[in-house]
Amino acid sequence: MDLFLQLTLAGLAIGSIYACVALAVVMIYQATDHFNFAQGEMAMFSTFVAWALFQATGSIWLAFVLAVAASFIAGIIIERVIVKPVESAPVFNQIIVFIGLLMIFNNLAGWFWEHTTKTLPSLFPEDMGFESTLISSHNLGVIVFTLALLLVVFLFFKFTKVGLAMKAAAANPDSARLVGVSVGWMLALGWGLASAIGAVGGVLVAPIVFLEPNMMSGVLLYGFAGALFGGVNSPGGAVAGGLIVGVLENWARQYVPGGSELGLTFALVLIVGVLMFKPAGLFGRVVVKRV
């Protein structure tokens, strides 16, 4: 029983990070109708920025806050400068832009900080005032911090004017314009918020997987799996999907023969299975467009 609880709690911790990535993916998807393939590399680059700031300041929390703020601003700039000019272009053109962003961020990180692994300390102290064999202090901190962050995001979209305007701009841009919503800037803010949430996921996962230019490739795939599993048109479903994927992955590694070698195969099988049998996801809705 103790092993099962350990696996479940550890799965919730890594699933919380998948949930951050899944939420960021869904936010961009709702705004553009496309997956941002560069989401993981943007988070990775932000994590390297946090590492550089930590080296300069010696404070991991100060570096974290500054990196997240920089990611928010960078997300807005990317939408205004790179994404907006191609929003009316063919789908293939937009996909190429996202893939291009992926390669740019990956190579820039290797150029600036080299393709060597680096260590980023945890945001949470090793001694958090309790002793437990079921969960580490970092994993507990990840779960609590991520759930608090997701609650803040939920309240922002539910009860603030800007959050409601962002939801309206993503759901029905034409109607939003008629009531005076600046759709372009709302979408830009959505990109900024998604970039900031992705940066949070990168900083939280770096102490687990170590910091290097390809650190987020697997995490992004699990984030995609969580988003599809929960529903790409349901932010809450994407969060739940990320948590479920994290727990299922941990269980599979322990209880499935050869599970420790499955790695990303689990995420790929989950993605294919969802697309085959329930394309809308567990909590998503089927959207019918009249043409």
C-alpha angles and dihedrals in degrees: 000000000000091000091050091051091047091051092047095049092045088048091052089051096053089037089058088060091047087051091056091051092044091051091050090049092050093048091056091043093053091050098045107015087236136096114247101230089187094060093101095046091049089053091047092051090049089051090054088051088053090050092051091048090049090053089051100043105025090223116108094193093050090048090048095051093046092047093050091048091049090049091053091053092043091052091055091048092049091052094046098043105030112017102038096059091057100039091106094040123105116285092250091057091053092049090052089052091053092047089047090054089051092055093043095053093043094051094041090054091051091047096049100037104016128239095281128114117256132189123239115188122233120264088229127070119245091234107057095163099270140075120222135163091197101066137013123237091248093052092047090049091049093052096047095041095046095047090049090050092049090049090053090050090050092050090046093056094040104047112018126084093228092049092049090047090051090051091048092048092052096043100044116000095180095053091043091055091052091060093048102264115150095229096185094055093042089056090047090053088050090055090048092050092046090050091050092049090048089052090054089054091049094051091047095050097042095081088054103045100021124242119281135128095268097043096110100046094090093038090053091052090052088046090054089049090051092048093050093042093052098034130276092230093051118072091189090049091051090054092049089046092053092051092047093048091052093052094043091049092053092047092048093051091054106034105030113082107253089005093140088065095049094082113153091000087082092058092046092050090049092050093049092045094051093046090050102045108019111015093175092057129234096296101020127102130230109251116210116197120200113223 
